[in-house]
């Protein structure tokens, strides 16, 4: 399904989930530690998606061999993301942590798109996107300055 209202709804739900996850992980990190909060997050999420996959599709993972090997690092990247969120939220605050993470995410995505790295569709960085990145950086500075 590719209609814009549906996609905006999905993105909105995802955005709220990211903020809630960050807050929850920050609370767990503060009370039980970073590694433990990552374990609980990944363990419960892995169990839920595993059961869902088995119930809906029978758990057929045979096509994994067609995936580029570097794409299999996604789980490790997820651990880094979740660990970073859990560690930084209780130390920097929810808004500062999420702002910095998203800003760096934009910059990394711009590099991947600009050069077409790791299977990304080539989308050169033009002046408008560059200006958008500058505005993002200004926003980051306004939000995280003490």
C-alpha positions, 0 to 999 in steps of 0.5 A, spaced: 500 500 500 503 506 497 498 511 499 500 517 503 495 518 508 496 511 510 504 512 510 503 518 514 499 514 519 504 508 519 510 513 520 506 517 526 505 510 530 513 509 529 515 515 531 511 515 537 513 508 539 520 510 538 519 516 543 516 511 548 521 506 547 526 511 549 523 513 555 522 506 557 529 504 556 532 510 559 528 508 566 530 501 565 537 503 564 537 508 570 534 502 574 537 496 572 543 498 567 544 498 559 546 491 558 540 489 562 535 494 558 537 492 552 536 484 553 529 485 556 528 490 549 531 485 544 529 479 548 521 481 549 521 483 541 525 477 539 520 473 542 514 477 540 516 477 532 518 470 532 512 467 535 508 472 530 512 470 524 511 462 526 503 463 526 503 467 520 508 464 515 510 458 518 517 461 520 520 460 513 527 463 513 530 460 507 531 466 503 536 469 507 541 466 503 539 471 498 540 477 502 547 481 502 551 479 507 552 486 510 545 486 511 545 481 516 549 486 521 542 489 522 541 486 528 547 488 531 546 495 529 539 495 532 543 493 539 547 499 538 541 503 537 537 501 543 543 501 547 545 508 545 538 510 547 538 506 553 544 509 555 543 517 553 536 518 555 537 518 563 544 522 562 542 527 556 534 527 557 529 524 552 529 530 547 536 531 547 538 524 546 533 523 540 534 530 537 542 528 537 540 521 534 536 523 529 540 528 526 546 524 526 541 519 522 540 524 517 547 525 516 549 518 515 543 517 511 545 523 506 552 520 505 549 513 504 544 516 499 549 521 495 554 515 494 549 510 493 552 506 498 550 499 501 545 498 496 542 505 497 538 508 491 543 514 488 540 520 490 545 526 490 545 531 495 543 538 492 543 545 495 536 544 498 537 537 501 544 541 504 540 547 506 535 542 510 541 539 513 543 546 516 537 547 518 537 540 522 543 542 525 541 549 527 535 545 530 540 540 534 544 546 537 537 550 539 535 544 543 541 541 546 545 547 548 545 548 556 
